[in-house]
Amino acid sequence: MSPIPRRSLLKAAAVAGAAAQFSWALGTQDAQAAPRAEPGDADPVTLDWLEEGGLGAAPGSTVGVPWPKGAYEKDQTFALKDADGKEVPVQSWPIGYWPDGSLKWTAHAVGAGVGAGKLTLAAGAPAAPEKKVTVDKSGGTIDVSTGVITAKIGKSGSTLVKSVARGSTEIAKDGRLVLLRQPEIEDGDQGTEKYERFESVIGEVEVEQDGPVRAVVRVDGKHRKGGRSWLPFSIRLYFYAGAESFRMVHTITFDGKQEPGKASGDFIRGIGVRFKVPMRDAAYDRHIRIGGEGTGLLREAVKGITGLRRDPGAAVRTAQFEGKKLPDPSTWDQRVTTRLQYIPEWGDYTLSQLSADGFGVRKRTKKGHGWIPAGGGRRASGFGYVGGASGGFAFGLRDFWEKFPAQLDIRDAQTDEAEVTLWLWSPEAQPMDLRFYHDGMGQDTYPEQLEGLNITYEDYEPGFGTPYGIARTSELLFWAHESTPSAEAMAQQVEAVRTPPQLAAPPGQLIKAGVFGKLFAEPDRSTAAKAKIEDHLDFLFTYYKDQVEMRRWYGFWDYGDIMHSYDPSRRQWCYDVGGYAWDNSELSPDLWLWFAYMRSGRADIFRFAEAMTRHTGEVDVYHLGKWAGLGTRHGVQHYADSAKQQRIANTTYRRYYYFLTADERVGDLMHANVDSDETFLVLDPIRKIRTEPYTPDRNALSIGFGTDWSGLVSAWLTEWERRGPKWEKAKARVLSTMETIAAQPNGFVQGNALYDLDTGKFAVAKEAKVSVSHLSAMFGLVELNAELIDQIDMPKFKEAWLDYCRYFNATKAEQKARYGSDFGSLLLFQGHARQDAYAAVQLKDDKLAARAWRQFYNSADTWDYKESTDWSTKKIEGPTGLVPGSEAAWVSTNATALYGLAAIQNLALVGDKIPS
């Protein structure tokens, strides 16, 4: 993950005010009894940019803003003003509702021309943009105009973007997707040159928004060659008022076939986005720009007239380097003018980034001639430009080196039509090899697989380590210029590609609105004890950010994830040891990062969490096939483990990013999970350890109240909040499952029950039992139940959850006295300290508050973090490690995620009870 400049933390409410928000009195109020704000009485909200510089060269930005319950009705409009009180055009729409129908979350889009300062959002009539986004669907294309550029989007065929024009000048055309399939791979080689070329074929087009500030067009289809269609894609094109650029969000879902041990299959050799660019200028007025390190640029012309034996003149040389139209050749030194035909025209350029640490640039005059090295470096920005005095096309691929292998191609710039390809997977890299990494090692039966689990922690099963159905999303930006921009303007474009400007609501507003269960408060260093916890939280985040860089946790499929466990003997994370490798959201590091961001407003944490959300929601989850809606447990490959479960596909891990940014792709992922309870008919999550016969019955599915139900209910709650297409069904599922969990003899301690897919209810057990796992609440259940209890007045459910919270960390004697049996051997007491804290607030119980801190500081688990832990890193250098860096051998991601969540929530809920 690239280092991100840290800025001043967003200003918000005073710490004292935040502490008051979590007073004992508020904590004990039922959701429906809490004061409902009078309509329209919410204070204005000050929005700020995550990073300095504001919108810069980006086309626009969209932000999600939360509101207290009852503050605004669904038809409320909003106005935006800058620091000088000038109205800023804004487009607003609801993205979340409270159960009473009042606005919970609204999204707000701003377009080009917005300054770098803070903005104030308040109820009112929005200002109309001077240049509106308009959408015309009446013809053979969907025509979107920003007031500066017009894009014609195809409704069928292979061309997604038929043309992009400024006025009457066509800047780019024939925008389509390209896919190279290599049918056979030779192990140990880079691959052969034999490949098949597929192109995009549009299946469906939908206008999701049509202005006046923001328009969104979605295009879905598959790649096709001859009679075969495969690798589904989903493209969204974003247009903002007054912008000369547009954004593309590109998603592919892998539906190919790759079998372990076989050399033939669907090996992707290249995935790209391609445009053609008309070239109207003289060759010496055609310009090439390719982004290098930072904001560095290779600045060249197709026909260079600098560095020649004969000098055309300083004014001519300067103009060409600056990308300006050259003076008439009659004014040059004629020794150059008369010999222009002998100066080569360089029409082809390639920048390839085949690792996170190196890129190379080369060029040639045209196809059939040799390549000439043109430079190189470590990490390219992913930006390029081709064009000239009469117009040009700039383009960029976000996370270019982080998601290597990537590549930029410019071809035929010396002809009337150049071609640009942004390769998301470089065709010069090894073919994409997604075959399972071992041959099974004789683990053919469940007992053998459980034995394997006991040594490498990998839950192997033949046929389960398949990539079929995993997905990946990439982000691209394109600019249509009327002439070659200045180097300074291009530097801004590079920054927009690398770090898309993001407006943000401050932590104070998130806290005031009472969203996400009221489980976080702003950082507080008012006492030594609190300051020490804040230091530990900062240490852990910084350590993981540094480890991403040191350990090179980069790559097309890997970027955004972190590792699970560390091997101190090798001074290396367990990247090759079964279930100890990639983390895949195990014990909720996603939640830790989002809570860390929401309380602090820190840009670096946001970007880390954003990358993780993009990864875990796409790569670690199946989106096609029989396991669609399920995710894969942690392993050496993100899809390798045979445990396909709800806990990894959990919508909880996506909802924070969605509500903070209104990102449509993440919205797709959450909506797709609404019917994922059907997956329990396909796969029994505890099939390997069942002792009794079990055949899935749609009216009697065994589903746990912990990791299973938390994943299901988060999808249902989110669909209900968003008022999605299935929100009424989702609401019924939320309420019916809450009611029937509460009706169990032992509530959550009952552990599981038989679920009826048709009624959406759990069967109420006739006999009480005790079935508690230390994992049950650690995959978002704590956070989801806090939200459910805050929003839904269901006393019996609240009572059932508070009982679970009270007794998990209780003594065995206390558990037995309450339930007739203790909970057996448990772990993760530190992580469960936040349940003590939550129950303490709800029940006004100082003893529980004290226990929350006691378990936080003195957990019986040896791997939980203590104050006595050596909160420092040790250097790795020389022969002890692959690269120099640092290690904290005591750190594990399980412990980090739970420490982070417990620390944040304990400070918010019972911070005033912290022992000195």
ROMI-814009 format. One record per residue (C-alpha): x, y, z. Coordinates in steps of 0.1 Angstrom, whole numbers, plus 5000, padded with zeros to 4 digits. Example, Ala and Ser with C-alpha at 12.3 -4.5 7.8 and 13.67 -1.06 7.14 Angstrom:
2
512349555078
513749895071
END
This chain:
916
500050005000
501550334989
502550585016
499850855018
500651205031
499151255065
497151575070
495751745100
492951545115
489451665106
488051905132
484951795150
483051815182
484951865215
486151555233
483951645262
480951655240
481851325225
482151175259
478751305269
477251135238
478050805255
476850885290
475150615311
471850785306
471950775268
473250425268
470250285287
467550435265
465750215240
465950315204
462350405201
462350595234
465350805224
464451175216
463551215180
464951525164
462451775151
462351775113
464852015098
466652095131
469951935123
472952165123
474952235091
477751995085
481252105075
482751875049
486451855042
488751685018
490651375030
493951495015
495051855009
494452004974
490751954971
489251824938
492251914917
491951764882
489351494891
485951524876
484051524909
483651364943
480751204962
480351174999
477951015023
476651215053
474651075083
471851245101
470251195135
466951005135
464051225126
466151525115
465051515079
462251355060
462951165027
462151455004
464551705021
466751894998
470252025006
472452324997
476252344998
478452655003
482152715002
484152895029
483253235014
479553155016
479253104978
476752844967
478252524953
476152314929
475351984945
473351674937
471851484967
470051164971
469150925000
471250615005
469950505039
466850555061
466050505098
463150255105
460750545109
461450655073
463550965082
466851015064
469750835079
472350875052
472451105022
474851124993
476151444978
478051494946
480051794935
481551854901
484452044885
485352384897
485052314935
487852474955
490252314979
488552455010
485952315033
482252305023
479152355045
476152135039
472752235052
469052195044
468052415015
467552444978
470552334958
472352564934
472152454898
475452404880
476352654852
477152354830
474852064838
475251694831
472651584807
471751244794
469951164761
468750804757
466550864727
468950764699
471150464691
473550564718
473350714753
474751064750
476151214782
477251574782
479151744811
478852084795
482452044784
482651694768
480151464753
480451084755
478350854733
477850524750
476950214731
473750014737
474849704720
477849554702
481549564712
482049944717
481250074751
482250434744
481750514708
483150864710
484351134734
484251484720
484751854729
482352054708
482751924673
486251784679
486351404685
489051334711
488650964715
486550684701
485950314700
486350254737
486149884744
487549604766
490149354754
490949014768
493748784758
493248414766
496148174766
494847824762
497947654775
500747734799
504247594800
505347564836
508547754843
508147964812
506848314807
504148164785
503848134748
502848394722
499848184712
496748354725
493148424716
491748784715
488348844730
486449174730
483649324750
480049254740
477449464757
474549274773
472649544792
472949924797
471350124824
471350494833
471550494871
471750874875
471151154850
472351474865
472351764870
475751734887
476451364884
475451094858
476150724861
475850474833
476250104839
477249864811
477249484817
478349214793
480948954786
484048914765
483448724733
485348554705
483448354679
480848144697
482348174731
481448434757
483148444791
484648664818
481648884827
482249254832
480449534848
481449884839
480250214854
480950544838
480850854859
480351204846
480251524866
479051874857
481652094841
484351824839
486551754809
487051404823
485151094833
485750804856
485350424849
484950154875
485749824859
484849484874
485549144860
484348814874
486448504867
484348224852
487148034835
488447684840
491847604855
492547264870
495447174892
498146984875
496847054840
498647284815
495547374795
492747594806
491647964806
494848144814
494448524811
497348674792
495949034793
492949234805
492649584791
490649894783
491350034748
490550364730
491450504696
492550864694
492351064662
495651244654
495151554633
498351754639
501751744622
504051484636
506151744654
502951874671
501951534684
502851474720
503451174742
503351184780
503950884802
503850904840
506950784859
507650804896
505651054917
504451324893
507351264869
506651254832
508351134801
507651434778
508251364741
506951434706
506151184679
508751364658
511251524681
513051844669
515151884700
518651734705
519251744667
522551814650
520852134636
518952364660
515552484649
515752764675
515152804712
511552914708
510752604687
512452364711
510852514741
507352504726
507752134717
508852034752
506052234767
503452074744
502552384726
501852424689
505152504671
505652824652
505352794614
508252584601
509152874578
510453054609
512752764619
516352724609
515952594573
518652334579
516052154600
512952234580
514352094548
515351774564
512251694585
511551374565
514751224579
513751254616
512150934628
508550934640
508150734672
504550594671
504650324697
505350344734
505050094762
505450124800
505249794818
505149744855
505749374861
506449404898
505849644926
509449764924
510249814887
508949954855
510450004821
509650234792
510450164756
509550294722
509750214685
508950384653
506250134642
505349764641
508049544627
510949754639
513049724670
512249864705
514550124721
514750164759
513450494770
513950484807
512550324838
512250344876
510550174905
506850274906
505050434878
501950644884
499850474857
499250794838
499650864801
498651104773
498651104735
497451404714
498551734701
497752094694
494252014683
493351794712
494451484731
493451204754
494851154789
494250834808
495150674841
494850354861
494650374898
496850154920
498950084890
502049944906
500149814937
498049584915
500849484892
501349344865
500049654847
500949824815
500250124793
500450104755
500350374729
500350254693
500450414659
500750774671
502450854638
499250764618
495850924616
494650714645
496550624676
495550344699
495750354737
495450044759
495450044797
496349684807
495049584841
496949264836
500049314814
500349074784
504149084791
503748924825
503348554831
499848434823
497348464851
497748124869
494948064894
495447684897
495347544932
498847534947
499147174958
497946824948
495946744979
498646534995
496246245000
493546435019
490646255002
488346195033
487046425060
489146265087
492346315066
491346675059
490846735096
494346595102
495746835077
493847115094
495647015126
499047075112
498847355086
495547505097
494347465061
490847325056
491447135024
488846955003
489246844966
487647074941
487047364966
490147564959
488647714928
488748074916
485548034897
483348324907
485848564923
485948924911
488249224909
487449594905
489749854890
489350234887
490350444857
490250814847
490150974813
490451334801
489551484768
491751784761
491452054735
495252074734
498251924752
498052034789
500952184807
503251974829
501652134859
498152044848
499251684841
500851664876
497451734890
495951464868
498551214881
497551304916
493851244908
494750904894
496850804923
494550934951
491051024939
489951334959
487451234985
485051465004
484451345040
482051405068
483851475101
483951225130
481851465150
478951425126
479151045125
479051045163
476251305166
474151115141
474450805162
475150565133
476850235134
475650145169
477150445188
480350245194
483050495188
484250845200
486951065189
490550995201
491051105237
494351155254
493051335284
494551085309
497750885308
495850555305
493850675276
496850825259
498750495262
495850305244
495850575217
499550525213
499050145209
496350195183
498650425163
501450175167
499449885153
498150075123
501550215114
503049865118
500649715093
501049995069
504749945070
504449575067
502449605035
505449795020
508149575035
506549245027
505249364993
501649264999
500849384964
499549234932
496349224911
494548974933
496349034966
496449414971
494349525000
494749215021
497149155050
498648835064
497148635093
500148505114
503848555118
506648295118
509348435141
511748165132
511848265096
511248635105
508548615079
504748605078
503248265072
502548335035
502947965026
501447785057
497847685051
495347885070
497948125085
498548315052
496148575038
493748695064
490548725044
488748925071
489448675098
488248825131
487349155114
490349365106
488049545082
485949665111
488949775131
490249995103
486850155096
486250225132
489750365135
488950595105
485450705117
486750825150
489751005137
489151115101
492651015092
493250985054
495850715057
493550485076
490750555051
492850465021
494050145039
490450045047
489350135012
491849904996
490849625020
487149665013
487749654976
489749334980
487849135006
484449214990
485649104956
488448844957
487548664989
483948614979
482148414952
479948614928
479048334904
478347964906
476947744933
478847924961
477748274951
477148474983
479748285003
483348375011
486548175016
488348135049
491948255052
494548065033
497648055010
495348164981
492348384987
490048114974
491947804985
490347695017
487347465016
485447665043
483047875022
481048075047
478848375054
481248515078
483648615050
481048745026
479648945055
477949275043
479049435076
482549475061
481249665031
478549895046
480950145061
482650225028
479250235011
477650475035
480750705036
481150724998
477850594982
480050364960
477650184937
479949874932
479949804969
476249864968
475949584943
477949344965
475649414995
472449374975
473749044961
473848904996
470148955004
469248594993
472448435005
470448235030
469748005001
473447905000
472747685031
470947445008
474147404987
476847375013
476747265049
479347475067
479947215094
479746905072
483146775083
482446755120
478746655121
478246325139
474546285129
473146245093
472146575078
470446655045
469747025039
465947095041
464847435030
462347445059
464847315085
468347445078
470747435107
472147795110
474147945138
473248265156
476848385154
479048385122
476148265100
473348485112
475548795115
476348775078
472748725068
471248995090
473749255080
472649205043
469049225053
469449535075
471449715048
468849635021
466149765044
468050075052
468750145016
465150065006
466549834980
464449624956
463949354982
463749575013
460349455025
461449095024
464749195041
462949385068
460649085075
463748865077
465449105102
462449115125
461448745122
464948615129
465448865158
462148745173
462848375170
466348405184
464948595214
462348325218
464948045221
465147895256
468748025260
468648305235
472048355218
473548095241
471447835224
473947865196
471847765166
468447655154
466547525124
465747805099
462847805075
463747965041
460148025033
459048195065
462348355075
462048225110
463948005133
462147715149
462047765187
463747475204
461847275230
464847215251
467547455264
471147395254
474447575258
476447615226
478947905226
481947955205
484648225209
484148305172
480448365172
480448735180
483748825165
482648865128
480549175132
477849045155
478749285183
478549575159
475349465141
473449395173
474349735187
472749885155
469749655156
469049735193
469450105187
466950105158
464449835167
462449825199
462449455207
463049415245
463349035244
466049045218
467849305237
467649105268
468948795250
471948975236
472849145269
472748805286
475248675260
477448985266
477248955303
478048585306
480748525279
483448675301
481848565334
483248285355
482347925348
480447925381
478348225370
477648075336
476547745352
474347925377
472548115349
472347835323
472847515341
476147455323
479247655317
480447765283
483447525281
486847635269
486847975254
489248225240
489348585228
488448745262
490149075252
488049095221
484949025241
485649295266
483749535243
480649325250
481149375287
481449755280
478249755259
476249565285
477649795313
476250095295
472849935287
472449805323
474150085342
476449825357
479749955371
480949605378
480649515342
482449825332
485249725356
485249375341
485449525306
488749695315
490049395335
489549165305
490949425282
494149465302
494549115317
492948865294
493748505302
494648445265
498448445261
498348595227
496148885236
498049215239
498949335274
500449655288
503549445295
503949365258
506949515242
505249775221
508149825197
509649675166
513049515160
515149585129
515549325102
518649355081
521449165064
521148795060
518248755085
515648885060
514948925024
514849305026
515649545054
512749645076
511249575110
509249315128
507149285159
507148915162
504348925189
501849075165
499148865149
496248995129
493648825150
494848985181
495349325164
491749335151
490249245184
492449475204
491649755181
487949705183
487949655220
490049955226
487950185205
484650065218
485750045255
487050405253
483750525237
481450335261
483250315294
486150545289
485250735321
485550415340
489050335329
491350245358
494150495364
END
